Amino acid sequence: MKRNVPMDSAIEFFEERAAILEFDAGRTRREAELLAVVLTRRFCKTRGIPIPNHPSLRAAFRLDAEWNDDIGDAVTKNGRRLAG
């Protein structure tokens, strides 16, 4: 089976960020995965790769949020924190 390195790296990025946010940052699993989706969307966008067709990442197409580096959290377009 041929691997798709950009897709595999995006899925790995998502899984690692979700784990870090849950276990190191103390977020709930739901919050961690939600925030990891936002971060993964940015990861893919900056690298010019499509968001993988992965069950946990499908929400990224519908999610109207961006990562805010200043507060270290995901925010909606009107500035509200997405989780937490």
C-alpha positions as CSV (number, residue, x, y, z in Angstrom):
1,M,0.0,0.0,0.0
2,K,1.4,3.4,-1.0
3,R,1.6,6.0,1.7
4,N,0.5,9.5,1.3
5,V,3.1,11.3,3.4
6,P,1.4,14.7,3.6
7,M,-1.9,13.1,4.6
8,D,-0.2,10.8,7.1
9,S,1.7,13.7,8.6
10,A,-1.5,15.7,9.1
11,I,-3.2,12.8,10.8
12,E,-0.2,12.3,13.0
13,F,-0.1,16.0,13.8
14,F,-3.8,15.9,14.8
15,E,-3.4,12.9,17.0
16,E,-0.3,14.3,18.7
17,R,-2.0,17.7,19.3
18,A,-5.1,16.1,20.7
19,A,-3.1,14.0,23.1
20,I,-0.9,17.0,24.2
21,L,-4.0,19.1,24.8
22,E,-5.8,16.4,26.8
23,F,-3.0,15.0,28.9
24,D,-0.5,18.0,29.2
25,A,-2.9,20.9,29.1
26,G,-5.7,19.2,31.0
27,R,-8.5,19.7,28.4
28,T,-11.3,17.3,28.2
29,R,-11.1,14.8,25.3
30,R,-13.8,16.7,23.4
31,E,-12.1,20.1,23.8
32,A,-8.7,18.6,23.0
33,E,-10.0,17.1,19.7
34,L,-11.8,20.2,18.8
35,L,-8.8,22.4,19.3
36,A,-6.6,19.8,17.5
37,V,-8.9,20.1,14.5
38,V,-8.4,23.8,14.4
39,L,-4.6,23.5,14.7
40,T,-4.5,20.7,12.1
41,R,-6.5,22.8,9.6
42,R,-3.9,25.6,10.1
43,F,-1.1,22.9,9.7
44,C,-2.6,21.8,6.4
45,K,-3.2,25.3,5.1
46,T,0.3,26.5,5.7
47,R,1.7,23.4,3.9
48,G,-0.7,23.5,1.0
49,I,-2.1,20.1,1.7
50,P,-5.8,19.1,1.9
51,I,-7.3,18.1,5.2
52,P,-7.3,14.3,5.3
53,N,-10.5,12.3,5.0
54,H,-10.3,11.2,8.6
55,P,-13.3,10.8,10.9
56,S,-12.0,13.2,13.5
57,L,-11.1,15.8,10.9
58,R,-14.3,16.0,8.9
59,A,-15.6,18.6,11.3
60,A,-12.7,20.9,10.1
61,F,-14.7,21.7,6.9
62,R,-17.7,22.9,8.9
63,L,-15.8,24.5,11.8
64,D,-15.8,28.3,11.7
65,A,-12.9,29.0,14.0
66,E,-9.2,29.9,13.9
67,W,-6.3,29.5,16.3
68,N,-5.3,32.6,18.2
69,D,-1.6,32.5,19.1
70,D,-2.0,35.5,21.5
71,I,-4.4,33.5,23.9
72,G,-3.3,30.0,22.9
73,D,-6.8,28.9,22.1
74,A,-9.3,28.5,19.2
75,V,-11.7,31.4,18.7
76,T,-14.8,31.9,16.5
77,K,-14.8,34.7,13.9
78,N,-16.3,37.1,16.5
79,G,-13.5,36.4,19.0
80,R,-15.3,34.0,21.4
81,R,-13.3,31.0,22.7
82,L,-14.4,27.8,21.0
83,A,-13.9,25.5,23.9
84,G,-13.5,25.7,27.6
